């Protein structure tokens, strides 16, 4: 298993709670909620890509 998976889960839980508060709060503009979701998705994709690249580089450097 990739070592970033538990870290991703650990970070996702509070972010999901914040997202739930943003989604249910009547004073929050929906655009703010969608912008925060898009930002989280983009950062997650970048993190997965970096993890995959590091994994491939580590495999390539093994004798």
N, CA, C, O and CB atoms as a CASP TS submission, in Angstrom:
PFRMAT TS
TARGET T0000
AUTHOR 0000-0000-0000
METHOD Language model
MODEL 1
PARENT N/A
ATOM      1  N   UNK     1       0.843  -1.174   0.000  1.00  0.00           N
ATOM      2  CA  UNK     1       0.000   0.000   0.000  1.00  0.00           C
ATOM      3  C   UNK     1       0.894   1.246   0.000  1.00  0.00           C
ATOM      4  O   UNK     1       1.952   1.276   0.628  1.00  0.00           O
ATOM      5  CB  UNK     1      -0.962  -0.006   1.224  1.00  0.00           C
ATOM      6  N   UNK     2       0.449   2.234  -0.700  1.00  0.00           N
ATOM      7  CA  UNK     2       1.163   3.490  -0.778  1.00  0.00           C
ATOM      8  C   UNK     2       1.159   4.162   0.601  1.00  0.00           C
ATOM      9  O   UNK     2       0.109   4.223   1.242  1.00  0.00           O
ATOM     10  CB  UNK     2       0.531   4.413  -1.851  1.00  0.00           C
ATOM     11  N   UNK     3       2.285   4.659   1.063  1.00  0.00           N
ATOM     12  CA  UNK     3       2.324   5.269   2.396  1.00  0.00           C
ATOM     13  C   UNK     3       1.533   6.573   2.504  1.00  0.00           C
ATOM     14  O   UNK     3       1.269   7.046   3.609  1.00  0.00           O
ATOM     15  CB  UNK     3       3.748   5.527   2.784  1.00  0.00           C
ATOM     16  N   UNK     4       1.158   7.152   1.372  1.00  0.00           N
ATOM     17  CA  UNK     4       0.378   8.389   1.437  1.00  0.00           C
ATOM     18  C   UNK     4      -1.113   8.146   1.655  1.00  0.00           C
ATOM     19  O   UNK     4      -1.850   9.087   1.951  1.00  0.00           O
ATOM     20  CB  UNK     4       0.575   9.183   0.171  1.00  0.00           C
ATOM     21  N   UNK     5      -1.568   6.913   1.514  1.00  0.00           N
ATOM     22  CA  UNK     5      -2.995   6.626   1.674  1.00  0.00           C
ATOM     23  C   UNK     5      -3.471   6.930   3.096  1.00  0.00           C
ATOM     24  O   UNK     5      -4.470   7.632   3.251  1.00  0.00           O
ATOM     25  CB  UNK     5      -3.283   5.161   1.328  1.00  0.00           C
ATOM     26  N   UNK     6      -2.793   6.425   4.151  1.00  0.00           N
ATOM     27  CA  UNK     6      -3.273   6.781   5.497  1.00  0.00           C
ATOM     28  C   UNK     6      -3.212   8.282   5.772  1.00  0.00           C
ATOM     29  O   UNK     6      -4.086   8.829   6.445  1.00  0.00           O
ATOM     30  CB  UNK     6      -2.458   6.047   6.546  1.00  0.00           C
ATOM     31  N   UNK     7      -2.178   8.949   5.250  1.00  0.00           N
ATOM     32  CA  UNK     7      -2.076  10.389   5.428  1.00  0.00           C
ATOM     33  C   UNK     7      -3.213  11.104   4.705  1.00  0.00           C
ATOM     34  O   UNK     7      -3.778  12.066   5.226  1.00  0.00           O
ATOM     35  CB  UNK     7      -0.723  10.896   4.925  1.00  0.00           C
ATOM     36  N   UNK     8      -3.543  10.638   3.516  1.00  0.00           N
ATOM     37  CA  UNK     8      -4.647  11.224   2.757  1.00  0.00           C
ATOM     38  C   UNK     8      -5.963  11.058   3.504  1.00  0.00           C
ATOM     39  O   UNK     8      -6.779  11.980   3.538  1.00  0.00           O
ATOM     40  CB  UNK     8      -4.745  10.582   1.366  1.00  0.00           C
ATOM     41  N   UNK     9      -6.176   9.887   4.104  1.00  0.00           N
ATOM     42  CA  UNK     9      -7.395   9.651   4.882  1.00  0.00           C
ATOM     43  C   UNK     9      -7.425  10.560   6.105  1.00  0.00           C
ATOM     44  O   UNK     9      -8.464  11.133   6.436  1.00  0.00           O
ATOM     45  CB  UNK     9      -7.492   8.170   5.313  1.00  0.00           C
ATOM     46  N   UNK    10      -6.292  10.688   6.767  1.00  0.00           N
ATOM     47  CA  UNK    10      -6.208  11.525   7.962  1.00  0.00           C
ATOM     48  C   UNK    10      -6.500  12.986   7.634  1.00  0.00           C
ATOM     49  O   UNK    10      -7.140  13.679   8.425  1.00  0.00           O
ATOM     50  CB  UNK    10      -4.826  11.398   8.604  1.00  0.00           C
ATOM     51  N   UNK    11      -6.048  13.452   6.499  1.00  0.00           N
ATOM     52  CA  UNK    11      -6.293  14.837   6.099  1.00  0.00           C
ATOM     53  C   UNK    11      -7.711  15.004   5.569  1.00  0.00           C
ATOM     54  O   UNK    11      -8.303  16.072   5.723  1.00  0.00           O
ATOM     55  CB  UNK    11      -5.277  15.278   5.037  1.00  0.00           C
ATOM     56  N   UNK    12      -8.263  13.971   4.952  1.00  0.00           N
ATOM     57  CA  UNK    12      -9.592  14.064   4.354  1.00  0.00           C
ATOM     58  C   UNK    12     -10.703  14.188   5.391  1.00  0.00           C
ATOM     59  O   UNK    12     -11.712  14.844   5.131  1.00  0.00           O
ATOM     60  CB  UNK    12      -9.845  12.861   3.490  1.00  0.00           C
ATOM     61  N   UNK    13     -10.542  13.579   6.544  1.00  0.00           N
ATOM     62  CA  UNK    13     -11.608  13.607   7.545  1.00  0.00           C
ATOM     63  C   UNK    13     -11.941  15.026   8.024  1.00  0.00           C
ATOM     64  O   UNK    13     -13.110  15.409   7.981  1.00  0.00           O
ATOM     65  CB  UNK    13     -11.215  12.753   8.731  1.00  0.00           C
ATOM     66  N   UNK    14     -10.966  15.816   8.475  1.00  0.00           N
ATOM     67  CA  UNK    14     -11.337  17.183   8.869  1.00  0.00           C
ATOM     68  C   UNK    14     -11.805  18.038   7.691  1.00  0.00           C
ATOM     69  O   UNK    14     -12.677  18.893   7.849  1.00  0.00           O
ATOM     70  CB  UNK    14     -10.161  17.859   9.541  1.00  0.00           C
ATOM     71  N   UNK    15     -11.226  17.808   6.515  1.00  0.00           N
ATOM     72  CA  UNK    15     -11.679  18.568   5.346  1.00  0.00           C
ATOM     73  C   UNK    15     -13.110  18.219   4.977  1.00  0.00           C
ATOM     74  O   UNK    15     -13.870  19.087   4.548  1.00  0.00           O
ATOM     75  CB  UNK    15     -10.761  18.311   4.155  1.00  0.00           C
ATOM     76  N   UNK    16     -13.482  16.958   5.139  1.00  0.00           N
ATOM     77  CA  UNK    16     -14.864  16.560   4.890  1.00  0.00           C
ATOM     78  C   UNK    16     -15.803  17.213   5.902  1.00  0.00           C
ATOM     79  O   UNK    16     -16.907  17.629   5.548  1.00  0.00           O
ATOM     80  CB  UNK    16     -15.000  15.029   4.944  1.00  0.00           C
ATOM     81  N   UNK    17     -15.371  17.303   7.153  1.00  0.00           N
ATOM     82  CA  UNK    17     -16.198  17.960   8.177  1.00  0.00           C
ATOM     83  C   UNK    17     -16.366  19.447   7.862  1.00  0.00           C
ATOM     84  O   UNK    17     -17.460  19.995   8.003  1.00  0.00           O
ATOM     85  CB  UNK    17     -15.567  17.782   9.581  1.00  0.00           C
ATOM     86  N   UNK    18     -15.286  20.095   7.436  1.00  0.00           N
ATOM     87  CA  UNK    18     -15.377  21.509   7.058  1.00  0.00           C
ATOM     88  C   UNK    18     -16.297  21.673   5.854  1.00  0.00           C
ATOM     89  O   UNK    18     -17.107  22.599   5.808  1.00  0.00           O
ATOM     90  CB  UNK    18     -13.976  22.084   6.745  1.00  0.00           C
ATOM     91  N   UNK    19     -16.172  20.778   4.887  1.00  0.00           N
ATOM     92  CA  UNK    19     -17.050  20.830   3.721  1.00  0.00           C
ATOM     93  C   UNK    19     -18.504  20.641   4.084  1.00  0.00           C
ATOM     94  O   UNK    19     -19.382  21.285   3.510  1.00  0.00           O
ATOM     95  CB  UNK    19     -16.646  19.787   2.722  1.00  0.00           C
ATOM     96  N   UNK    20     -18.767  19.751   5.045  1.00  0.00           N
ATOM     97  CA  UNK    20     -20.142  19.534   5.501  1.00  0.00           C
ATOM     98  C   UNK    20     -20.693  20.786   6.159  1.00  0.00           C
ATOM     99  O   UNK    20     -21.849  21.147   5.937  1.00  0.00           O
ATOM    100  CB  UNK    20     -20.210  18.352   6.478  1.00  0.00           C
ATOM    101  N   UNK    21     -19.879  21.451   6.966  1.00  0.00           N
ATOM    102  CA  UNK    21     -20.317  22.700   7.589  1.00  0.00           C
ATOM    103  C   UNK    21     -20.570  23.764   6.527  1.00  0.00           C
ATOM    104  O   UNK    21     -21.569  24.481   6.588  1.00  0.00           O
ATOM    105  CB  UNK    21     -19.270  23.198   8.605  1.00  0.00           C
ATOM    106  N   UNK    22     -19.673  23.866   5.558  1.00  0.00           N
ATOM    107  CA  UNK    22     -19.869  24.849   4.490  1.00  0.00           C
ATOM    108  C   UNK    22     -21.124  24.555   3.676  1.00  0.00           C
ATOM    109  O   UNK    22     -21.827  25.474   3.256  1.00  0.00           O
ATOM    110  CB  UNK    22     -18.653  24.879   3.571  1.00  0.00           C
ATOM    111  N   UNK    23     -21.402  23.269   3.454  1.00  0.00           N
ATOM    112  CA  UNK    23     -22.551  22.903   2.631  1.00  0.00           C
ATOM    113  C   UNK    23     -23.865  23.153   3.365  1.00  0.00           C
ATOM    114  O   UNK    23     -24.868  23.497   2.739  1.00  0.00           O
ATOM    115  CB  UNK    23     -22.457  21.437   2.215  1.00  0.00           C
ATOM    116  N   UNK    24     -23.867  22.985   4.685  1.00  0.00           N
ATOM    117  CA  UNK    24     -25.129  23.113   5.417  1.00  0.00           C
ATOM    118  C   UNK    24     -25.356  24.510   5.980  1.00  0.00           C
ATOM    119  O   UNK    24     -26.474  24.823   6.389  1.00  0.00           O
ATOM    120  CB  UNK    24     -25.170  22.113   6.539  1.00  0.00           C
ATOM    121  N   UNK    25     -24.345  25.349   6.013  1.00  0.00           N
ATOM    122  CA  UNK    25     -24.500  26.702   6.543  1.00  0.00           C
ATOM    123  C   UNK    25     -25.245  27.557   5.525  1.00  0.00           C
ATOM    124  O   UNK    25     -24.901  27.583   4.344  1.00  0.00           O
ATOM    125  CB  UNK    25     -23.120  27.330   6.885  1.00  0.00           C
ATOM    126  N   UNK    26     -26.261  28.249   6.000  1.00  0.00           N
ATOM    127  CA  UNK    26     -27.077  29.065   5.092  1.00  0.00           C
ATOM    128  C   UNK    26     -26.378  30.366   4.699  1.00  0.00           C
ATOM    129  O   UNK    26     -26.716  30.952   3.670  1.00  0.00           O
ATOM    130  CB  UNK    26     -28.420  29.383   5.740  1.00  0.00           C
ATOM    131  N   UNK    27     -25.410  30.833   5.496  1.00  0.00           N
ATOM    132  CA  UNK    27     -24.751  32.095   5.199  1.00  0.00           C
ATOM    133  C   UNK    27     -23.595  31.962   4.223  1.00  0.00           C
ATOM    134  O   UNK    27     -23.026  32.967   3.799  1.00  0.00           O
ATOM    135  CB  UNK    27     -24.260  32.709   6.459  1.00  0.00           C
ATOM    136  N   UNK    28     -23.242  30.744   3.863  1.00  0.00           N
ATOM    137  CA  UNK    28     -22.111  30.531   2.953  1.00  0.00           C
ATOM    138  C   UNK    28     -22.626  30.514   1.514  1.00  0.00           C
ATOM    139  O   UNK    28     -23.617  29.861   1.187  1.00  0.00           O
ATOM    140  CB  UNK    28     -21.360  29.200   3.290  1.00  0.00           C
ATOM    141  N   UNK    29     -21.931  31.236   0.692  1.00  0.00           N
ATOM    142  CA  UNK    29     -22.293  31.259  -0.724  1.00  0.00           C
ATOM    143  C   UNK    29     -21.941  29.918  -1.370  1.00  0.00           C
ATOM    144  O   UNK    29     -20.860  29.389  -1.109  1.00  0.00           O
ATOM    145  CB  UNK    29     -21.575  32.424  -1.457  1.00  0.00           C
ATOM    146  N   UNK    30     -22.818  29.354  -2.203  1.00  0.00           N
ATOM    147  CA  UNK    30     -22.511  28.064  -2.837  1.00  0.00           C
ATOM    148  C   UNK    30     -21.236  28.084  -3.671  1.00  0.00           C
ATOM    149  O   UNK    30     -20.559  27.062  -3.785  1.00  0.00           O
ATOM    150  CB  UNK    30     -23.660  27.642  -3.708  1.00  0.00           C
ATOM    151  N   UNK    31     -20.903  29.215  -4.246  1.00  0.00           N
ATOM    152  CA  UNK    31     -19.681  29.303  -5.053  1.00  0.00           C
ATOM    153  C   UNK    31     -18.447  29.069  -4.193  1.00  0.00           C
ATOM    154  O   UNK    31     -17.469  28.486  -4.662  1.00  0.00           O
ATOM    155  CB  UNK    31     -19.589  30.672  -5.747  1.00  0.00           C
ATOM    156  N   UNK    32     -18.481  29.515  -2.945  1.00  0.00           N
ATOM    157  CA  UNK    32     -17.358  29.291  -2.040  1.00  0.00           C
ATOM    158  C   UNK    32     -17.195  27.802  -1.745  1.00  0.00           C
ATOM    159  O   UNK    32     -16.076  27.290  -1.707  1.00  0.00           O
ATOM    160  CB  UNK    32     -17.554  30.076  -0.733  1.00  0.00           C
ATOM    161  N   UNK    33     -18.302  27.119  -1.538  1.00  0.00           N
ATOM    162  CA  UNK    33     -18.250  25.681  -1.279  1.00  0.00           C
ATOM    163  C   UNK    33     -17.689  24.932  -2.485  1.00  0.00           C
ATOM    164  O   UNK    33     -16.818  24.075  -2.338  1.00  0.00           O
ATOM    165  CB  UNK    33     -19.648  25.148  -0.928  1.00  0.00           C
ATOM    166  N   UNK    34     -18.185  25.255  -3.667  1.00  0.00           N
ATOM    167  CA  UNK    34     -17.717  24.562  -4.866  1.00  0.00           C
ATOM    168  C   UNK    34     -16.242  24.882  -5.156  1.00  0.00           C
ATOM    169  O   UNK    34     -15.503  24.025  -5.640  1.00  0.00           O
ATOM    170  CB  UNK    34     -18.590  24.946  -6.073  1.00  0.00           C
ATOM    171  N   UNK    35     -15.825  26.104  -4.861  1.00  0.00           N
ATOM    172  CA  UNK    35     -14.416  26.459  -5.048  1.00  0.00           C
ATOM    173  C   UNK    35     -13.531  25.665  -4.091  1.00  0.00           C
ATOM    174  O   UNK    35     -12.443  25.232  -4.471  1.00  0.00           O
ATOM    175  CB  UNK    35     -14.205  27.971  -4.836  1.00  0.00           C
ATOM    176  N   UNK    36     -13.987  25.470  -2.860  1.00  0.00           N
ATOM    177  CA  UNK    36     -13.180  24.690  -1.909  1.00  0.00           C
ATOM    178  C   UNK    36     -13.112  23.226  -2.324  1.00  0.00           C
ATOM    179  O   UNK    36     -12.073  22.586  -2.158  1.00  0.00           O
ATOM    180  CB  UNK    36     -13.758  24.806  -0.488  1.00  0.00           C
ATOM    181  N   UNK    37     -14.194  22.692  -2.856  1.00  0.00           N
ATOM    182  CA  UNK    37     -14.194  21.303  -3.327  1.00  0.00           C
ATOM    183  C   UNK    37     -13.259  21.149  -4.522  1.00  0.00           C
ATOM    184  O   UNK    37     -12.484  20.195  -4.589  1.00  0.00           O
ATOM    185  CB  UNK    37     -15.624  20.854  -3.706  1.00  0.00           C
ATOM    186  N   UNK    38     -13.331  22.092  -5.469  1.00  0.00           N
ATOM    187  CA  UNK    38     -12.451  22.025  -6.636  1.00  0.00           C
ATOM    188  C   UNK    38     -10.986  22.129  -6.229  1.00  0.00           C
ATOM    189  O   UNK    38     -10.136  21.430  -6.781  1.00  0.00           O
ATOM    190  CB  UNK    38     -12.798  23.134  -7.630  1.00  0.00           C
ATOM    191  N   UNK    39     -10.687  22.996  -5.269  1.00  0.00           N
ATOM    192  CA  UNK    39      -9.311  23.138  -4.803  1.00  0.00           C
ATOM    193  C   UNK    39      -8.814  21.841  -4.178  1.00  0.00           C
ATOM    194  O   UNK    39      -7.688  21.417  -4.439  1.00  0.00           O
ATOM    195  CB  UNK    39      -9.203  24.286  -3.796  1.00  0.00           C
ATOM    196  N   UNK    40      -9.643  21.212  -3.357  1.00  0.00           N
ATOM    197  CA  UNK    40      -9.261  19.952  -2.723  1.00  0.00           C
ATOM    198  C   UNK    40      -9.034  18.867  -3.772  1.00  0.00           C
ATOM    199  O   UNK    40      -8.077  18.100  -3.666  1.00  0.00           O
ATOM    200  CB  UNK    40     -10.339  19.505  -1.722  1.00  0.00           C
ATOM    201  N   UNK    41      -9.881  18.795  -4.764  1.00  0.00           N
ATOM    202  CA  UNK    41      -9.732  17.773  -5.806  1.00  0.00           C
ATOM    203  C   UNK    41      -8.443  18.003  -6.597  1.00  0.00           C
ATOM    204  O   UNK    41      -7.716  17.055  -6.891  1.00  0.00           O
ATOM    205  CB  UNK    41     -10.956  17.784  -6.758  1.00  0.00           C
ATOM    206  N   UNK    42      -8.166  19.243  -6.937  1.00  0.00           N
ATOM    207  CA  UNK    42      -6.942  19.545  -7.693  1.00  0.00           C
ATOM    208  C   UNK    42      -5.709  19.181  -6.874  1.00  0.00           C
ATOM    209  O   UNK    42      -4.776  18.572  -7.396  1.00  0.00           O
ATOM    210  CB  UNK    42      -6.897  21.041  -8.090  1.00  0.00           C
ATOM    211  N   UNK    43      -5.699  19.552  -5.590  1.00  0.00           N
ATOM    212  CA  UNK    43      -4.560  19.214  -4.738  1.00  0.00           C
ATOM    213  C   UNK    43      -4.415  17.707  -4.560  1.00  0.00           C
ATOM    214  O   UNK    43      -3.296  17.198  -4.492  1.00  0.00           O
ATOM    215  CB  UNK    43      -4.705  19.882  -3.378  1.00  0.00           C
ATOM    216  N   UNK    44      -5.529  16.991  -4.485  1.00  0.00           N
ATOM    217  CA  UNK    44      -5.471  15.531  -4.355  1.00  0.00           C
ATOM    218  C   UNK    44      -4.890  14.904  -5.616  1.00  0.00           C
ATOM    219  O   UNK    44      -4.097  13.967  -5.530  1.00  0.00           O
ATOM    220  CB  UNK    44      -6.872  14.955  -4.073  1.00  0.00           C
ATOM    221  N   UNK    45      -5.274  15.406  -6.778  1.00  0.00           N
ATOM    222  CA  UNK    45      -4.746  14.875  -8.035  1.00  0.00           C
ATOM    223  C   UNK    45      -3.243  15.136  -8.135  1.00  0.00           C
ATOM    224  O   UNK    45      -2.488  14.271  -8.578  1.00  0.00           O
ATOM    225  CB  UNK    45      -5.481  15.502  -9.240  1.00  0.00           C
ATOM    226  N   UNK    46      -2.816  16.313  -7.730  1.00  0.00           N
ATOM    227  CA  UNK    46      -1.388  16.629  -7.751  1.00  0.00           C
ATOM    228  C   UNK    46      -0.624  15.712  -6.792  1.00  0.00           C
ATOM    229  O   UNK    46       0.452  15.219  -7.130  1.00  0.00           O
ATOM    230  CB  UNK    46      -1.155  18.113  -7.378  1.00  0.00           C
ATOM    231  N   UNK    47      -1.180  15.482  -5.594  1.00  0.00           N
ATOM    232  CA  UNK    47      -0.516  14.613  -4.618  1.00  0.00           C
ATOM    233  C   UNK    47      -0.422  13.181  -5.121  1.00  0.00           C
ATOM    234  O   UNK    47       0.603  12.525  -4.937  1.00  0.00           O
ATOM    235  CB  UNK    47      -1.259  14.646  -3.286  1.00  0.00           C
ATOM    236  N   UNK    48      -1.478  12.695  -5.750  1.00  0.00           N
ATOM    237  CA  UNK    48      -1.454  11.331  -6.293  1.00  0.00           C
ATOM    238  C   UNK    48      -0.429  11.234  -7.413  1.00  0.00           C
ATOM    239  O   UNK    48       0.309  10.252  -7.498  1.00  0.00           O
ATOM    240  CB  UNK    48      -2.853  10.918  -6.810  1.00  0.00           C
ATOM    241  N   UNK    49      -0.380  12.238  -8.265  1.00  0.00           N
ATOM    242  CA  UNK    49       0.602  12.236  -9.350  1.00  0.00           C
ATOM    243  C   UNK    49       2.031  12.253  -8.844  1.00  0.00           C
ATOM    244  O   UNK    49       2.889  11.542  -9.366  1.00  0.00           O
ATOM    245  CB  UNK    49       0.378  13.420 -10.252  1.00  0.00           C
ATOM    246  N   UNK    50       2.291  13.065  -7.826  1.00  0.00           N
ATOM    247  CA  UNK    50       3.637  13.111  -7.258  1.00  0.00           C
ATOM    248  C   UNK    50       3.993  11.795  -6.580  1.00  0.00           C
ATOM    249  O   UNK    50       5.133  11.339  -6.665  1.00  0.00           O
ATOM    250  CB  UNK    50       3.755  14.262  -6.260  1.00  0.00           C
ATOM    251  N   UNK    51       3.033  11.192  -5.916  1.00  0.00           N
ATOM    252  CA  UNK    51       3.280   9.914  -5.257  1.00  0.00           C
ATOM    253  C   UNK    51       3.576   8.829  -6.286  1.00  0.00           C
ATOM    254  O   UNK    51       4.481   8.017  -6.097  1.00  0.00           O
ATOM    255  CB  UNK    51       2.078   9.514  -4.391  1.00  0.00           C
ATOM    256  N   UNK    52       2.813   8.818  -7.366  1.00  0.00           N
ATOM    257  CA  UNK    52       3.022   7.824  -8.415  1.00  0.00           C
ATOM    258  C   UNK    52       4.390   8.013  -9.072  1.00  0.00           C
ATOM    259  O   UNK    52       5.096   7.044  -9.353  1.00  0.00           O
ATOM    260  CB  UNK    52       1.904   7.915  -9.472  1.00  0.00           C
ATOM    261  N   UNK    53       4.751   9.273  -9.310  1.00  0.00           N
ATOM    262  CA  UNK    53       6.060   9.548  -9.920  1.00  0.00           C
ATOM    263  C   UNK    53       7.195   9.127  -8.994  1.00  0.00           C
ATOM    264  O   UNK    53       8.194   8.572  -9.451  1.00  0.00           O
ATOM    265  CB  UNK    53       6.193  11.041 -10.265  1.00  0.00           C
ATOM    266  N   UNK    54       7.049   9.386  -7.700  1.00  0.00           N
ATOM    267  CA  UNK    54       8.076   8.981  -6.743  1.00  0.00           C
ATOM    268  C   UNK    54       8.179   7.461  -6.669  1.00  0.00           C
ATOM    269  O   UNK    54       9.276   6.918  -6.541  1.00  0.00           O
ATOM    270  CB  UNK    54       7.773   9.559  -5.354  1.00  0.00           C
ATOM    271  N   UNK    55       7.053   6.781  -6.749  1.00  0.00           N
ATOM    272  CA  UNK    55       7.058   5.317  -6.727  1.00  0.00           C
ATOM    273  C   UNK    55       7.787   4.760  -7.950  1.00  0.00           C
ATOM    274  O   UNK    55       8.585   3.830  -7.830  1.00  0.00           O
ATOM    275  CB  UNK    55       5.616   4.773  -6.675  1.00  0.00           C
ATOM    276  N   UNK    56       7.515   5.322  -9.110  1.00  0.00           N
ATOM    277  CA  UNK    56       8.179   4.847 -10.329  1.00  0.00           C
ATOM    278  C   UNK    56       9.680   5.149 -10.299  1.00  0.00           C
ATOM    279  O   UNK    56      10.487   4.331 -10.741  1.00  0.00           O
ATOM    280  CB  UNK    56       7.539   5.492 -11.569  1.00  0.00           C
ATOM    281  N   UNK    57      10.048   6.309  -9.786  1.00  0.00           N
ATOM    282  CA  UNK    57      11.473   6.631  -9.681  1.00  0.00           C
ATOM    283  C   UNK    57      12.182   5.706  -8.698  1.00  0.00           C
ATOM    284  O   UNK    57      13.325   5.314  -8.932  1.00  0.00           O
ATOM    285  CB  UNK    57      11.659   8.087  -9.252  1.00  0.00           C
ATOM    286  N   UNK    58      11.517   5.356  -7.607  1.00  0.00           N
ATOM    287  CA  UNK    58      12.111   4.443  -6.632  1.00  0.00           C
ATOM    288  C   UNK    58      12.280   3.052  -7.224  1.00  0.00           C
ATOM    289  O   UNK    58      13.285   2.386  -6.976  1.00  0.00           O
ATOM    290  CB  UNK    58      11.252   4.375  -5.367  1.00  0.00           C
ATOM    291  N   UNK    59      11.296   2.611  -8.010  1.00  0.00           N
ATOM    292  CA  UNK    59      11.413   1.290  -8.644  1.00  0.00           C
ATOM    293  C   UNK    59      12.547   1.268  -9.665  1.00  0.00           C
ATOM    294  O   UNK    59      13.249   0.267  -9.806  1.00  0.00           O
ATOM    295  CB  UNK    59      10.089   0.901  -9.323  1.00  0.00           C
ATOM    296  N   UNK    60      12.715   2.370 -10.365  1.00  0.00           N
ATOM    297  CA  UNK    60      13.748   2.441 -11.396  1.00  0.00           C
ATOM    298  C   UNK    60      15.148   2.482 -10.803  1.00  0.00           C
ATOM    299  O   UNK    60      16.105   2.027 -11.429  1.00  0.00           O
ATOM    300  CB  UNK    60      13.528   3.656 -12.269  1.00  0.00           C
ATOM    301  N   UNK    61      15.268   3.023  -9.607  1.00  0.00           N
ATOM    302  CA  UNK    61      16.598   3.135  -9.010  1.00  0.00           C
ATOM    303  C   UNK    61      17.018   1.876  -8.261  1.00  0.00           C
ATOM    304  O   UNK    61      18.159   1.796  -7.805  1.00  0.00           O
ATOM    305  CB  UNK    61      16.639   4.313  -8.072  1.00  0.00           C
ATOM    306  N   UNK    62      16.147   0.902  -8.121  1.00  0.00           N
ATOM    307  CA  UNK    62      16.522  -0.354  -7.472  1.00  0.00           C
ATOM    308  C   UNK    62      17.444  -1.145  -8.394  1.00  0.00           C
ATOM    309  O   UNK    62      17.256  -1.150  -9.611  1.00  0.00           O
ATOM    310  CB  UNK    62      15.263  -1.189  -7.107  1.00  0.00           C
ATOM    311  N   UNK    63      18.439  -1.814  -7.815  1.00  0.00           N
ATOM    312  CA  UNK    63      19.364  -2.588  -8.676  1.00  0.00           C
ATOM    313  C   UNK    63      18.724  -3.847  -9.236  1.00  0.00           C
ATOM    314  O   UNK    63      19.370  -4.593  -9.971  1.00  0.00           O
ATOM    315  CB  UNK    63      20.614  -2.969  -7.896  1.00  0.00           C
TER
END
